[in-house]
Amino acid sequence: MARKITYQQAINEALDQEMTRDPSVIVMGEDVAGGAGAPGEEDSWGGVLGVTKGLFAKHPGRVLDTPISESGYVGAAVGAACNGLRPVAELMFIDFMGVCFDQIFNQAAKFRYMFGGKAKTPVVIRAMYGAGFRAAAQHSQCLYNIFTHIPGLKVVIPSNPYDAKGLLIQSIRDNDPVIFLEHKALYTMEGDVPEESYVVPFGEAAVVHEGDDVTIVAFGRMVNYAKDVAGTLRKKGVQCDVIDPRTTSPMDFDTILESVERTGRLVVVDESHPRCSMASDVSGFIAQEAFGALKAPIQMVTAPHSPVPFAAVLEDLYIPSPARIEEAVMRVKEYK
């Protein structure tokens, strides 16, 4: 039975249900337990935005506060995964993964390959990402493209509460390391989510709006912007296919290819920087595989090649906007 809950609640519910189902699932990170267990404190603070709130009381001994050392506890999570546990490590922000690159890139991502498929590393690393919170250059980046580049990692970017729960459950059950990224602006978004446990498979894109004029591929928060733009343009007679890849590794290129071969026009919306981005990756794939089907040059709507500014007016200009998406769609639609 489905009911409306927030993106944040959907993630919490996924963690709770998997910890109930499988005693090998543990949660670790900074303040994920907080003051829980101290005199007068029976509940956890739940991390910086309360995503793990309540889990300490339900699953004592399996919600572990760590020192402020991302490299240390991500390394510990990788080691625990190699020894029979299924850790879910929470980093407050994706920006802090920079100090964990060796543990993620050189260790977790490579164990299955280096040991001939005999090793498994079922670790999930959760982190917030994205601009819009006035958190400035070191707490607002979109770095999913970097992790997508590394063989052996799976990268998940849910855009709504339903996918957040189903994809996180799939991530926890997966036997490979998963980078699970949550846009901080989506935590209060509400959507229909079943009470029961379910999975959303990796590598299966969702077509969230259908149309035959223009294909829009968007990632994370940008999916909702693109969907709104498609609804507005439908009233003006422009029909858009909006595709949410859900995961960037594995990536469902087949759904994108089928759509572009039908529409002949592609707009890619990516909150990250333009160079070596998911936008450039999708654009390059279509240029190689479906160049003859294109009726207009591919358009990328991205953030500029710049750190995220702190000033509100500059940050608002930095983030790809619905207006910019609509302009790009009309540019390819009207191209002669």
N, C-alpha and C positions, 0 to 999 in steps of 0.2 A: 504494500500500500504506500503510495507516494503522498508526501506532504511538503509544504514549503519550508525550507531551512536555508541558512546562509552558507556561503562557500566555506567560511571558517568552521561552522558546525558540521558540515559534510566531511571535512578533513578529520575533525575530532572523532566523529562517529566511525569513520573508516579505521582509525587507530584503535579505538575501543573494541570494535567488533573483531579485528584481527588479533588483538592481544587476548581477547576472550577465547577465540578459536584455537590459537596456537601459543602455547606457553614459551616458545623460543623467541617470540617477538619482544623486543625491549625498545624503550625510547630513551635517548640520551641527548643532552645539550645544556646550554646555559639557561638557568632559571626555569627549566621545564617542570621541575618540582618546587623550586623556590623554597618557601618556608614550611612546606608540608612536612608533617611529622614532628615539628617543634611544638612545645606546649601551646595550646590554643589554636594551632594551625593544622586542620585536618585535610584541607584541600590544597592543591597546588596553585601557584600563580599562573602557570600555563604558558610560560615563555613571554616574549616581548609583547605579543598581541593576544595572549590567552588561548592559543590554538590547542594546547595540551591540558587545559584546565579540567580537573576532575579525574584525570587518569591515575594519579598517584593513589587516591583513596580506593579506586576500583582494582588496581593492580599493584599492590605494595611490593617494593623491592625491584620493580621492573621499569620505573621511571627515575632516571639517574641524572642528578645535577652534575655538571662537569666544571672544571676550572675554565677560566677565560683563555682557552688555548685551543683554537679550532684545529690546528695541526695535530695536537695531542689526541683529542677525543675522536676526530675522524680516523686517525690511525688506529685507535683502539677499536672503533666500530668495524673497520676493515678486518682487523685481526679476529674479532669476535665472530664475524661472518664466516671466516675461514675455519672456525672451530665449532660450528653447529648452531649458532644463534642467528637470528634475523634482526639485526639492529636497524632502527630508524634514527639517524642522527640529524638533529635540527641545528642549522646555522641561522643566526638571526637575519643575515643578509647575504645574498649571493656574492657581494663584493668581498666577503671574508674568505671565499674559497681560494683566493690567491695564495694563502699560506698553506693550503692543503694539496697543491698540485702534485707533489711527489706521491702522496698517499693515494690520490685518485687516478692520476694519469699513468704513473709508472708501476703501481702495485695493483690496486683493485681491478683496473681495466684490462690488465694483461695476464692475470693468473690463469684464466681458462685456456688462453692460447699457449702460454708458456708450459703448462702441464698437460698438453695434449687433450684438452677437453675433460680431464678427470677432476679438476678443481672447480668449485663453485664459490661465488662470493655474493651471497644474498644480502647486500647492504643497500639501504635507501638513504640518500642524503637530501633532506628537505631544506629549502631556503626561499626567502622572500626576494623578489626582484622588482625592478621597474620604478619609473619616475612618477611624480605627481603628488608626493607627500612633503615637499620642501625639505628633503633629507640631504640634498646637495650631492656633490660629485662622488663621494665614497660610500654612499648607501642607496644608490638609485639606479645602478647599471642593469643592462640586459645582456647577460653573458652566455646565453644558451647556445649561441653559435660556436663558442669556444669548446664546449663540452661535446657538441654534436660532431666536431672534427675528430674526436678521439675514438678509434675502434675499440669495442669492448664495453662502452658505456651506452646505456639507454637514457634518453632525455625526454622528459614529460612536461608539458605545459598546458594544464587544464584551463579552459576559459569560462567555466560555469560550475555551479555546485554539483550537478549530476556527474559530470566528468571527473570533478575533483575527487569524489568518493570512489567511483568505480576504477579510476586510474591508480589511485593510491593503494587500493586493495590489490590490484594487479601487480603494482610495483613491489609490495611487500612479499607477495607469493613468488615473484620472479627469482631465478637463481643467479642472475647477473647484477652488477652494480647499477643502480638507477639514480639519476639526478632528477629530483622532483621539484619543480619550480612553481611558486605561488605568487601571482602579482598582488602586491599589498593593497592595491585599489579595489580588488575583487572580494576581499574578505566579507564585506557586508552585502554583497550581491545575493539575492534570494532566487531560489529555483525549486522545481519539483524534484524530490529525491526519494526513492523508495526506502522504507525502513529496513528491509532485509538487506543482507549482504549481496553484492553483485560485482562483476568485473567489467571494465571496458578494455578490450584487447588493444595491445600496442600495434602501431602501424596501420590503423584503420581510420582514415579521415572522416569527418562528418561534414555533409553538405547542409549548412544551416539556413540557406536561402537559395531558391532555385530560379534560374533565368538563362536565356539563350544569347544574350547580347555581349556580356562581359564576364570574365572570370576574375574574382577577387580571392586571393589567398592571403590569410591573415593569421597572426600568431598571438595567443594569450589574450590580454585585454583588448587588443586591436580587433579581434573577432567580433566583439560586441559593437565597436565603432562601425566596422564594415557592414554588419547586419543592419544597423540603424540606417546607414547611408543607402543600402539596397532597398530598404522599405520606402525611403523618401523618393528615390529615383523611380521606383515602380509606379508611383503616382504620376510621374512625368513621362512614362512610356519606355523607360530603360530597364531591361530585365537583367539582373545580375545573379550569377552563381557565386555564393560565398562559401569558401572551403576552409574548415578548421582542421589542420593536420593532426592536432592533439599531441602527437609525439614528433620530435624532429629526428630521433634515432630510435627505432626505425622510422622511416619517412614513407608515407603513402604517395609516391609520385604517380602511380597509375590513375588515381582519382583526379589529380590535377591535370594530367595529360589528356584524359578523356574529355574533361570539361573544356580545355583550351582548343582541342581539335573541333569541338562543337561551336564555341563562341568566336574563336579567332582573335581574341583580345585578352590581355592579362595585366592585372594590377596586383602587385605584391605589397602588403602592408606589414611593416616590421618596426617595432619600437627601438630596435638596436641601431647601431651605426651602419652606413651603407656598405662599407668595404668588408669583404669576407664575411658577409652576413647571411642569414637565412633568405633574405630578399634576393641577394645576388646568387645564392645557390639555386633557388627555384628558377630565377630568370635564366641562369646558365643552362639548367636542365632543359627548359622549354626551348631555348634558342638552339640547342643541339638536337633535340628529339622531335620538335614540332615547328621548326622555322617556316616550313612551307604552308602551314595552316594559319600563320599570323597575318592579320589584316592591318595591324598597327604596331608600332614599336612598343615593347614592354615598358611599363611604368613601375618604378619603385617609389613607395612612400615610406620614408624612414626618418629617424632622428638625424641631425647633422653629425659630421665627424668631429665631435667636440665632447668634452666632459659635460655632465649634467649640471646646469647652472643652479645656484641657490635662489636668486631673485625670482619671485613668483611670476612676474610678467615674462621673464626670459624662459623659465621652465615651461610655462604654458605654450610658448612658441616652439620650444624644443620638441615637445611630444607631438607625434603625428596626430592631426586633428580630423574630425569628420569632414570639415570643409576641404582640407587637402585631399582626402580620399575621393570626395565627390569630383573635385577638379580633375584628378587623374583619370577617373572613370569616364568623364565626359571628353577628355582629351583623346582617349583611345576610341571612344564611340564615334566621335566626329572626325577622326583622322581620314584624310583623303589621299 
